C-alpha cells in the first residue's frame, strides 16, 4: 500500500494535466496527421494511438513517473505499492483509458467517489495518481532514456 500520508491527486489537477498533455500531443498529431489524407482517416486514428503509446507509457514508467502535463502540475502515477509503474502496467493503464471513455466517461467521474481517487483505468492497472513535486529534469532526456530501456528489453 502507498504511505497513508500520501496525498492522492484530485480531479481538477488531473484534468488540467490532461489538457496540457493534449496540447503537447496536438503538435506531432497535426504535423504527422496533416500528411495523412482524409481518405486514410483510419490511418490517422492508428497514428494517434501510436503517438499515445510513445508518450503516456514511456513517461509514466520512467523515473519521472509522469507525463510532462502531470509533472508540471506536481502529480505522478505510481503503483498501489508506491513503486514506479512497469512499462507493461503503463500500457495496460493506457488501454484501459479507452474503457473509461467507453463508459460515457463514468470511468473518469468515478474518481470523485473512490477512497484513493482512482479512475477505472487506475483501478484496472493497479495504479494511483499522487501529488508529488516534480524534479527539475529535462523531459526529453527522461523520455529518451526510458524509450531506449524499453526497446532494449524487446
C-alpha positions in Angstrom: 0.0 0.0 0.0 1.0 3.6 -0.6 2.1 5.5 2.5 -1.1 6.8 4.4 0.4 10.3 4.4 0.4 10.4 0.6 -2.0 12.9 -1.0 -4.0 11.5 -3.9 -4.4 13.9 -6.7 -7.7 15.5 -7.3 -10.0 15.6 -10.3 -9.2 19.2 -11.5 -5.5 18.8 -11.2 -5.6 15.6 -13.3 -8.0 17.3 -15.8 -5.5 20.2 -16.1 -2.7 17.8 -16.7 -4.8 16.0 -19.4 -5.3 19.4 -21.2 -1.6 20.2 -21.1 -0.7 16.7 -22.4 -3.4 17.0 -25.1 -1.8 20.3 -26.3 1.7 18.6 -26.3 0.4 15.7 -28.4 -1.5 18.0 -30.7 1.7 19.3 -32.3 3.0 16.0 -33.7 -0.5 14.9 -34.5 -1.0 18.0 -36.6 2.4 17.6 -38.3 2.1 13.9 -39.0 -1.7 13.8 -39.4 -1.5 16.6 -41.9 0.3 14.2 -44.3 -2.5 11.6 -43.9 -5.3 12.2 -46.4 -8.9 12.3 -45.4 -9.4 9.0 -47.3 -7.0 7.3 -44.8 -8.9 8.5 -41.8 -8.4 5.2 -40.0 -4.6 5.7 -40.6 -4.8 8.9 -38.5 -6.5 7.0 -35.7 -3.7 4.5 -35.8 -1.2 7.3 -35.8 -2.9 8.8 -32.7 -2.7 5.5 -30.9 0.9 5.1 -31.8 1.7 8.6 -30.5 -0.1 7.9 -27.3 1.9 4.6 -26.9 5.1 6.5 -27.4 4.0 9.2 -24.9 2.0 8.0 -21.9 3.5 4.6 -21.0 7.1 5.7 -21.6 6.8 8.8 -19.5 4.7 7.1 -16.7 7.1 4.2 -16.4 10.2 6.5 -16.4 12.0 7.9 -13.4 9.7 11.0 -13.8 6.6 8.8 -13.1 4.6 11.4 -15.0 3.9 12.9 -18.4 5.0 16.5 -18.8 1.5 17.7 -18.1 1.3 15.8 -14.8 4.9 16.8 -13.8 4.1 20.5 -14.5 1.1 20.3 -12.1 3.0 18.3 -9.5 1.4 14.9 -9.8 2.8 11.4 -10.5 1.5 8.0 -11.4 2.8 5.1 -9.3 1.7 1.5 -8.5 -0.5 1.0 -5.5 2.6 -0.1 -3.6 4.2 3.3 -4.4 6.8 1.9 -6.9 7.4 3.1 -10.4 4.9 1.6 -12.9 6.3 -1.0 -15.2 6.1 -0.3 -18.9 3.5 -3.2 -19.1 1.4 -1.7 -16.3 1.6 1.7 -18.0 0.4 0.2 -21.4 -2.5 -1.5 -19.6 -3.4 1.8 -18.0 -3.4 3.5 -21.4 -5.5 0.7 -22.9 -8.0 0.9 -20.0 -8.4 4.6 -20.5 -10.5 3.7 -23.6 -12.7 1.7 -21.3 -13.1 4.8 -19.0 -14.2 6.7 -22.1 -16.4 3.9 -23.5 -18.5 4.1 -20.3 -19.5 7.6 -21.2 -16.7 8.9 -19.1 -18.1 7.3 -15.9 -14.6 5.6 -15.6 -13.2 9.1 -15.1 -16.0 10.5 -13.0 -15.8 7.6 -10.5 -12.5 9.2 -9.4 -14.6 11.6 -7.4 -16.1 8.8 -5.3 -13.2 6.4 -4.6 -11.1 6.4 -1.5 -7.7 6.6 -3.4 -9.3 9.0 -6.0 -8.8 6.3 -8.7 -10.4 6.2 -12.1 -11.4 2.9 -13.7 -8.2 2.7 -15.6 -6.2 3.3 -12.4 -8.0 0.5 -10.6 -7.6 -1.9 -13.5 -3.9 -1.2 -13.8 -3.4 -1.1 -10.0 -2.1 2.5 -10.1 -2.7 5.6 -8.1 -2.1 9.3 -9.0 -0.4 11.2 -6.2 0.7 14.8 -5.5 4.4 15.0 -5.7 6.8 17.8 -6.6 8.4 17.3 -9.9 12.1 17.1 -10.1 13.9 19.7 -12.2 14.9 17.5 -15.1 14.8 17.6 -18.8 11.6 15.8 -20.0 13.1 14.9 -23.4 16.2 13.3 -21.7 13.9 11.3 -19.5 11.8 10.1 -22.4 14.9 9.2 -24.5 16.4 7.2 -21.6 13.1 5.3 -21.0 12.5 4.7 -24.7 15.9 3.1 -25.0 15.3 1.0 -21.9 12.0 -0.3 -23.3 13.5 -1.0 -26.8 16.5 -2.9 -25.2 14.0 -5.2 -23.3 12.3 -6.2 -26.5 
